[in-house]
Amino acid sequence: MRFLWLTIITLVLAAIIAGGVIWSNATTTPKLALDLEGGTSIILEPQVSKGTDISKEQLDQAVAIIRQRVDSTGVSEAEITTQGDRNIVVNLPGNPDEETRNLVRSSAQLVFRRVALVGDPRSQEQIQKEQEKSGEESGGDDGLSDEERKRLEDLTGADSQGDGQSEDQAPSGGGDVVNAGGETKKTAESSEETTSSESESKNAEKSGEGSGSSDSTKVTDSTPRPLFDPEKDASEWQSDKIIKEYTELDCTNKKNRTGGQQQPSDEPVVSCSEDGQAKYILGPVELSGDHLADASAGYAAGANGVQTNNPAVNLSFDSTGREIFKQITSDITGKQQPYNQFAIELDGLVLSAPSSNAVINDGNAQITGDFSLDEAQTLANQLKNGSLPLSFQVQSEDQISPTLGSNYLKIGLLTGLVGLLLVVVYSLLQYRVLGLVTVSSLVVAGVLTYLLLLLASWRYGYRLSLAGVAGIIIGIGMAADSFIVYFERVRDELRSGRNLLSAVEVGWDRAKRTIYASKAVNMLAAVILYILAVGSVRGFAFTLGLTVIIDVLIVFLFTHPMLQFLARTKFFGEGHPMSGMDPRLLGVKPAAYRGALNLSIDDKDKTPEAKRREKARMRKAGMNTDDSSDATAATAAASESEETTTTSETDNATTGRSTTTKSKSAKSKSKKAAKSAAATGGMTIAERKAAARRAEEDDAVADSTADDGKEADK
């Protein structure tokens, strides 16, 4: 049954890859990373105003923005680093498309826009599917909230429920807000500070919270323009294009939050929140982030000027920004949600959408809301660094040759092949035919690993790097350790006197605990390394973790069932010397094994090592036989032969017939001694042959003595 599961898994993976090759863009080889395939190297130089320096913190923020853009497009194994104290180097593997290149080249844009609509981050189609799946009565519901329906009525010409009725919008301020998902959240209460303040909205349900302000970008037209009014200018944002884009956009999908989109500054746009918790229709750009002078995190001050424990983000604008921001807050203060909100958009994503509680005249604003001090610091950094004119100039764009990487790959594969060959040779020498189980297990593990790498390359954009190759080689080596642990456990059970079938089961019960514990440690290390590392090190961690999982599957679904099957065969069950499970070669006590030979009482408890030591002691004492019983028999035969020879020599002339008689007697005794020695238990075939050879030598001596006696008689 376990063989069947493994076969099904392998066939399903192969079928998926084959289908991807035929009907999609899957390939029969995994995609390669920059160090193996080559790619494109882009060096970016930030362009700043005269006399303006870029700090390391600002440069790191730019690197983080570019990395987020690249990772969101599905391009893996990209290398994004700083060069010196100004430049940013982006290395993209393979042949990246023009869209990916533009994401790298474009600058971070921080702008302020009016909010026309806030809603559920999911697409309308996704909402309807989830409603049907949960068994809710949709009644023709289009997946929009009540507020969305009212705002879209002007476009559709009828209410979206089809009953010709519409509901009032939810009140703004400190009341409850009901969203499309049916959840309710309390908005933050309005601040009563004399200084102007705004509260932040962090997601769709809390989009009316807090006190807010902004950050910067390069916008072509930075001069004041007539402010966009979502209520009066409904025709601008309720166009067919905007509504279609809004209903189809799924902000829960990370690919739709790549950032870096080149959005028009003079017309409404659809945007997602940075965390994917809300979806917006925003008006044209009202204020550029270039006019944000500073942003910092701290604690909010109370009505009496005393500092509170509520984290806040403090903003200050330059003179131009102060006037524009005053006009914005004057226009939106006091309106209902979401018309009293403005969005702070960085790189095409909404960082915050605070509502205004008062007109801000002095250009100093404070964002408060439901966030921690660390979150406030992160937002302040985003606003501060986003306010830099980080337009990048491409200093150079070159193609990286894969020649060096391909040479390293050949060396790495050759090294891995040599290591695998050594594992095979060791397995065959140590375990004989049983070693073929190790070899076949490694082959199956290699096939599964390759199929999963193809699937990861096709569906998730994974690219195999040199570090990934190293992870595969190490993982396969650790897989061989699992097989060895299992085999040695089985051998230990054989040595304790169990038969092979019993030894396989008991050995598995003991070995699997060791194997699982070892693999758990390896998997934990791979996961931690993958989470904490970046670049090629993550590739190493990925392949290491993948091979660990495959190792457990192979041991459980292939190696153990294979050993169970082999234990029932005659070759392994009877302990053939080439099976690797021969009890005699494993030092099994003879009393526990029924063999072709029977052991004497004196020798049955002696191990082969003990016998070798005893023979060595006997040779040192001057004895030429292999064991004590052989020595006794051979000594008796030799003494009889010597006696016969001596008698024939000293009494040759007078007692020839007597000598002949004694010689025949000695010959008979020698044969009896040899037979006795051969029949003695504990003798191997080689020992029996040696005893027979000594008996023949004694017979030859006796015959020679008899001939001498006959000559003397004559």
N, C-alpha and C positions, 0 to 999 in steps of 0.2 A: 504493500500500500504506500509506503514511503517512497519507493522508487517511482510509483505512479505520480505522486505529487511533484517530485522533482522533474519528471518528464513533462508534466503539464506546465509548470512554471517556465521551463526552458522553451517549450514550443510556443507558448503565448508571447514571450518576449521576442522570439524570432519572427513570429507572425506580425507583431506590432511594427518591428523595424522594417520588415519586408513591405508592409502596407505603406509605411512612411516613405520608403524609397520610391514606390510605384506612384502613389497619389499625392505625395507631399514633397518637402525638401529635405527629407532625411538622407543620410549617406551611409555607405558601408564601412566607412572609417571615421573614427572620432575626430572632431575638430581639434586643431593644434593651437597652442598658445604662442605668444610672441617669441619666446626663446626657441621654438621649434619650427614655426611657420614663417616667422618674420611679420612685418606689418608696417604701420605708419607711425612716425614719431613727429609730434607737433610741439614746438617750443613757443610758449605764449609769454609776452611781455606786457605787464599792466601799464596802461597809459594814465598818468595822473597829472594834476595841475602843476604848474611851475612852482618849485619850492616845496612840494608836498612829498613827504616820505611815506612809504608803506611799511607798516610794522609786521613783525612775524605773525602776530595774531591775525591780522587782516589777510595775510597771504595764506595762512592755514585755512581760514574761512573760505577763501576762493577755491582752494584745493578741495575742500569738503563739498562745495556746491558742484564743482565739475564731476567729482566722483559720484555724487548722487545722480547727476544727469546720465552719466555713462552706465552705471549699474542698473538704472531703471530701464534702459533700452535693451537689457538682456546680454550685453557684451561682458563676458567674464574674462578674468586674467588680465584686465587692463592695468597698466602701471601709471599712477599719477603722483608725481613727486615735485618738490621744489628744487630749483637749481640756483645756487648762490642765495642772495637775499632779495631777489626780485622776480626771477623767471619761474615759470611753471612748465614742466615737461609732461606731456601726455603721450603714452605709448599704447596704441590700439592694435591688437592682433588681427591678422588676416587683412582683408580689404573692406574697411568700414564704409558704409554708404554715406552719401552726402548729408543726409539728415543728422547722422551721428557726428560728423565733422562739424556741422553748424552748431550743434549743442555745445561742443567744446569751444568753438571760437566766440560764441556770443557772450556778451557781458551780463553781469547780474543787474537786473532792472528792479528798482524799488519805486513804487508809485502808490498814490492814494486815489481810490475810486469810490463813488457813491454806490450803495447797495440797493438794487432794485428788487431782488428776490433771493430768499434763502430757503433751501429745502433739503429733503432726504438725499444723501449722497448716492444712492443707488439709481440705476436707470429705471424708467417706467416699466420696461419689459421684465426686468428682474423683480421688481416689487410685485407685479401681477403673478409671476410664477410662484413666488414665495407665498402669496396669499392663497393661490389654488392648492399648493402643496400642504398648507396648514389647514385647509378645509374652510377658510373664511368665506362668508357670503360677500362676493365682490359686487354684485348688483350693477355691473357695468362700470365699476370704479376704475379710473384710469391711473391710479397709483399716486395721485397728487394730493397734497394737503388742502384744507379748506382755503388757506390764504393763497395757495398757488392757483386754485380753481378761480377765485375771484379775480386775480390779476390776469388770468388767461382768458377770461370771458370776453374781453374786448377783442381778442384775436379770433376766438372760435365763433362768436356771435350767439352763443348759447351756453348754458351752464353745462359743465362736463359730466354731471350726474344724469343729465337728460330729463330732469323734471322741471326745468325752467326756473329753478330757484337757486339762490346763492346765499351763503352765510356771511355774516359780518366777520371782519378780521379780528384776530385776537388783540386785546388791548395791549398797549405798550406800557413800559414802566416796570413796577414791581410785581405784576401779577403772574399767573401761570401761563405757559405757552404750550399749546398742543401741537405736536408734529404729526407727520404722515404715519409714523409707526405707532401712534397711540400713546407715547410716553409723555409724561409731564415733568417739567423741571422748573424750579423757582429761579427767577432771574435775580441778580444782585440788586439790592436796594440802592436808590439814588444817593449819591454823596451830597451832603449839605455843606460842603466846604465853600468858603468865599472865593478861593481860587478855583479856576476851572479844572474839571476832571472828567474823565471818561472811564467806563468800565468795559473790560475786554470780554468778547465772546469767543470761547475756545472751540465750540462745535455747533452743530445745527440746533441742538436743543437749548444751548446757552448763547445763542448768537446775539442776544440783546443785553448781555451782562457788561458791566465794567465801565471804565472810563478810558478813552483811547487817544492814540495818536499815531505817529507815522515814521517813515523812513524814505530812502532816496533811490533814484535811478536817472539814467540819461533818457530824457524824453526830448524829441525834436523840437516841439513847441513848448517852451517853458513860460511863455507870457500868459497873464491871466486871460481866461476865456469865460464866456457865459456858463454859469454852473448848470450841470445836468440835474433835472428834477424828475425823478421816476414817476411821480404822479402826473405831472403836466406833459412830460415827454414820453408817454407810454408807447407811442408808435415807434420810437427808436429801438426800444429793447423788446417789444413784442412782435418783432418781425418773424416771418416764417423760418428764416435761417437760425435765429437765436433760439426760438422755442424748440425747433427740431434738435438742435445741438444740445440743449439743456435736458430734454427728455431722454436722449440717447446716451448721454455721458454717464459713466459709472465711475464715481470717484473712489469706490472701494478697491478698484483695480489699480495696483501700484504702477502699471505701465501708463496709466492716464495721469500720473502725477510726476512726470519726468522733470518738469521745470525747463526753463530756457526757451519756452515757446515765444515766437516773435508775434506778440499780440498787438493789434492796432491801438494806438493811443487816443484816437479821436472818435471811437465808436464803442458801443456796448460789447462786452465779451462774456463768455461763460468760463468759470474758474472753479477749481477745487480748493478746499482747505489743505494745508500742508500735511495734516494727519489723516486726511481722507474721511473726516467725520461730517463734512458739510459740503454743499454744492451751491454756487452763487451765480446770479446774473448781475454783472457790475456795469456801471456806466463808464463813460470815457474818463481818461486820466484828468484829475482835477489839480493834482500837485505832484511835482517831481521830488524824488528823494534827495536830489542835489541840494535842496533848501533845508534839509535837516542838519542842524549844526552839531548836535550831540545826542547821545542816548546812553542812559546808565540805569542800573538796577539798585534798588534800595527798599526802604519801608515808607509806606504812605503816612502823611501827617493827618491828624484828626482836625475837627472843626476849630478847636482852640489852638491849633498849631503844634500840639504834642504828637510826637512820633508814635505810631501804632505798630502792631506786630503783623500787619498786612503787607506782603510784598508788593512792590509797584515798580513800574518802568517810567522813568522821567525823560521827557523829550524837550528839546529846545530848537526853535527854527531861526533862520537868519531873517533879515528884514523883509525880503520878498516873500519868503515862506510864511512869515507872521501875518501879513496882510491876506494872503490867499487862505490860510487856515482859519483866520478870523471870519472870513466870508463863508467858508464851508460850515463851520460850527454854528454861525448865526442862522444859516438856512435850514439845518437839519434838527436843531434843538427844539424839543417840544413836539416833534412829529411822532406818529405811531411807527412801530417796528414793521418792516426793516428800514423804513425811510429815514429813521433817525440814526442810521449806522453808516459808517464809511469803512472800507476795506483797505488794509495795508497789504499790498501784494508785492512779493519778492520773487523774481524769476518765474513769474506766471502762476505762482501759488499764493493763496491767502494765508498770511501769518496770523492776522487778527482782524476782527470786524467789530470794533467797539462802538458803543452808542454814546452820543454826546449829552451831557447833563446841563451844560451851560456854554455860553459864548466865551471863547478863549481870545482875549484881546492882546495879551502880552507875548504870545508865541511860546509859552511854557505850558506843557500839558503833562498829565500823569495818567498812566494806564494802570488801573487796579482791577482785580478780579480773582477768580478761583484758581490761583496757581501758586506754586512754591517759589522760594527765593531762587533756587537753581533754575527753574523754568523762566523766571523773570530775567535772570542773567543771560540765559540762552537767547531770549527774545531781544534783549538789549544789544547783544553781540550781533545778531542778525540785522537789526536795524542800523546799528553803527557801521558795520562793515558793508552793508548794502548801500549805505549813503555815499560810499566812495564811488567816484567815477571809474569803476573797474571795467572799462572797455579794454579788451585785449587786442593787441596787435600780434599777428602771427609772424614771429621772427624767422622761423624756418619750418618747413614741412618736408620730411624725407621718408624714403622707404627703407625699412630695415631688412637686411639680407638674412635669410634663414640658414646660411651655410654653416656658420659656427654652431648654431643650435642643432642642426641635423647631424653634424659630426659628433656632438655630445650625445645625441640620441642613439646613434649607432654604437658608440662606446658603452652607453648605459644598457642598451638591449643586449649587447655581447656579454657584458658583465652579468646581467641577469640570467642569460642563457647558460653561461658557465656555472653560475651558482645553482641553477635548476638541475643541470647535469650532475653536479656533485651530490645534490640531494638524492637523485635517482640512483646513482652508483652506491651511495651509502645505504640506501634503503634495500637494494638488492643484496648487498654483502651482509648486512645485519639481519635482514628478515627473509632473504631468499625469495621464494615465489610470493610470499606475503607482501613483499615490497611493491609488487605490482598494484596492490590496492592503494598504496600511497600515490603511485604514479597516476593511476586512473582518477583518483580523487583530485589531484592537482590539475589534471586536464579539464575535468568538469568545472572546477572552480575558475579556471582561466576562461572557459567559454562563457560562463555566467557573468564574469567581470567585464568581458568585452561587450556583451550585449547590453549591460546596464550603462556602460560608458557611451555607447551609441545612442541609447535612449536619452541620457542626460545631455549629450551634445545637441540632439535634435530638439527636445522639448524645452530645455532650460538654458541653452546657450553655453553649456560647460565646454571648456577647452583644456585639453591635456597638455601639461607642462612637464619639464624635466623633474620638477619636484613631485608631480603626480606620478610619474613613472617610478620614482624612488619609493613612493608610498605603496604602489602595487607590488614591487619586488619585496619590500619588507613584509607586507601583508601576507604574501604567498609563503614566505619563509616561516612566518608564525603559524600558518595553516599546517605546515609539515610538523611543527611541534605538537599540535593537537593529535595528529595521527600517532606519533611516537608515544605520547602519554597513554593513549588508548591501548596500543599494542603491548606496551610494557606492563600495564595493569593485567591484561589477559595472561601474559606469560607468568606473572606473579601467582595468579590463581592456579595455573598449571603446576607450578612448583609446589604449591601447597597440597596437591593431590587431587584436584578436581579434573573431571573430564573436560574436553574442549567446549562442548555446548554450554555446560555450566559456567566454565571460565569466561566465555564471551559475554554472557549476561551479567554475571557478578562484576566482571572487569569494567563493563560499560557503566553500571550503576556507580562505581567508584570514580571512574575517569571523568564522567560528564560533569561532576561537581567541580573538579579541578579545571576543566576546560571552560566552563561557563564563568567561573570566577576570573580566570585569566582574560577572557574576552571582554568581560565587563570593565576591567581596568583599562584595557586597550581602547575600548570604545569611549570611555570617559575622557581619556587623554585626547583622543581625536576630536571629540565634541568641543572641549575647552579650547583646544588649539584653533579650531575652525572659527569659533566665536571671537576670540581675542586677536587673531592674526589677520593680515590683509595680504593681497597679492598672491604670489606663488606658494607661500606657506599654507594658505587656505586650500590650495590645490592638493598639497601633500596630505593635509588633514582629511580632505574629502575622500581621496582614494584609500587612505588607511582605514577610515571608518567603513567604507564600502566593502573592502576585503575582509574586515572582521565579521561583518554581517554574513557575507557569503560563506566564510569559514564555518560558522555555526550551522548554517543550512546544510553544507556539504557533509559535515560530521554526522548530523542528525538524520539526514535524508538519504545519504549515500554510503558513507564509510561503515557505519554500524550495521545497516541492513546487508551490505555486501559481506561482512564478516560472519553474520548469522547464516547466510547462505553457504559460504565456504565451509563452515564448521560441520555442515551436514554431508559434505562430500567425502568419499573414501580417502582421497589423497591427503586432506587435512585431518580428517577424523581419526585415521590410524597413525598419525604422527610421522608422515614420510620425512626423511632427513632434509629434503629440499623444501619442505613446506614452511619452514621457519617456526614450526610448533612441535618439533620432535622432542618428546619428554626427556630422552637420554641426553640430548645436546643441551637441554635447559637445566640438567642436574637434578632431575626428578628422582626421588628415592625409589629403588627398584621394587620394594614391597608394594608400592602404590601403582605399579605399572605391569601389565601382562605383556611380556615380550616373548621373543622366540627362544631366548636363553634363560636358564634358571641360575640363580646365584647361590653360592654356598653360604652356609650360616655365618662363616667367618667374614665373608666379603660383602654380604648383601647391604650392610649399613655404611659401606665405605663409598665415599664420593670419588670421582675420577681423580681429583686433585690429591686426595688422601692416598690413593693407590700409587700415584706417581711419586709421592714423597717416600712411601714405603719401599718402592723399587730402588730409589736412589740410595736409601740407607742400606739395602741388601747388597747393592753393587759395591758400596764403600766397604762393606764387611768382607768382600771377596767372593760373593755368590753370583753366579752367572745365569740364574733363572729368573722368571718374571714374577712369580709369587711363591708363597711358602709351600704350597702343596706340590708345585712343579719342582721346587728345589729338593724336597725330600725324595720324590720319585727318581729324579735324575741322579741325585747323589748315591742312592742305593744302586742304581744301574751301573754308575761309573765305578763304584767300589768293587762290585762283582767282576766287572771287566778287568780292573787292575789286578784283582786276585788271580784271575784265570791266566793273565799274561805272565805274571810273576811265577806262577807255578810251572807253566810250560817252559820258561827259560831256565829255571834252576834244576828241573828234573826232566830235561828234554830227552835224554838218551834212555832213561830207565822207566819213565812213567808216561810215555806218549799217549797211550790209550786212556789213561786216567785224565790227562789234560784235555783230550778231545771231549770226554764226557763232561768235564767241568765247563768247557767252553760252550757246549750246547746248553748246559744248565744256565750259564750266564746270559746267553742269547735269549733264552726263554724268560728269564727274570727281567731282562731289559725291556722286552716287548710288553710284559705285564706292567712294568713300572710306567712305560709310556702310555699304555692304555688307561692305567689308573689316573695318570696326570691329565689325559685328554678328557676323561669322564668327570673329572673334578669340576664342580660348579664354579662359575665366575670367570671362565676362560673365554677370551674373545677368539675369533677365527684366526687372527695372527698368532696368538699365543698357542693355539692348538697346532698350527703348522710348525711353529718353532719346536714344540715338544716332539712332534713326529720326526722332524729333521734330526734332532739329537738322538732319538731312538735308532734311526737308520745308521748314524755314525757309530753307535755302540754295537750294532749288529755287524758292521764292517770290521770293527776291531775284533769281535768274537770270531768271525769267519777267518780272519788272518791268523789268529791264535790256533784255531783248529787245524789249519793247513800246516802250520809249523809243527804241530804234534804229529800229524801223519808223516811228514818228512822224517821226523825223529824215529818213528816206528820202523820205517823202511830202513 
